[in-house]
């Protein structure tokens, strides 16, 4: 029960890595808001996970929607201890000059602007309390980029830098900020990363991962639980690779 008495928001919490993180936090004693643009899926997930889980529809790229999420969390929980910025999107593997402006804007808004919007909505209360943990789900793409995912790679590199500068600025206020850098995993984004989901393409991806498998929601959940728990009270500004050796 490493998170007993804690409260958390997990964006993109209705599927993939976010669902794994939400489930782990609940099993460790936290109360969790499962925030997702798919409100119905968030509701289903919350109902399955029990009374300590609540659902919230949110568009993390929209300021009013993020503010509504923050207000609902404070209303239901009274305070927020943990924020997990997990929601993310990619563009399909495409030469960098052929990615459309609409695709670029979507990656920018969901992967980058969202971190600013959640910070603007939730950091003031954490600073006032003198405590809090923020976890940004970045990617190995921000450390060891793959070709044809240029603007996705760049967005995750931005997130890693944002994590470090947030950590430096917020440390005097008692707020820790870390990032996780998974390799591709069994999530709804996997097909988008690969372009096509075939045995041949999976084998090609897996050949670049020394441990020979994708990241799983459980892998991410265990790492997230540690970084957001008091066990990691001396860790801030870290970008932890959960990648089976991909970045070596």
Buried (B, 14 or more C-beta within 10 A) or exposed (E): EBBEEBBBBBBBBBBBBBBBBBBBBBBBEBBBBBBBBBBEBBBBBBEEBEEBBBBBBBBBBBBEBBBBBBEBBBEEBEBBBBBBBBBBBBBBBBEBEEBEEEBBEBBBBBBBBBBEBBBEBBBEBBBEBEBBBBBBBBBBBBBBBBEBBBBBBBBBBBBBBBBBEBBEEBEEBBBBBBBBBBBBBEBEBBEBBBEEEEEEBBEEBBEBBEEEEBBBBEBBBBBBBBBBBEEBEEBBBBBBBBBBEBBE
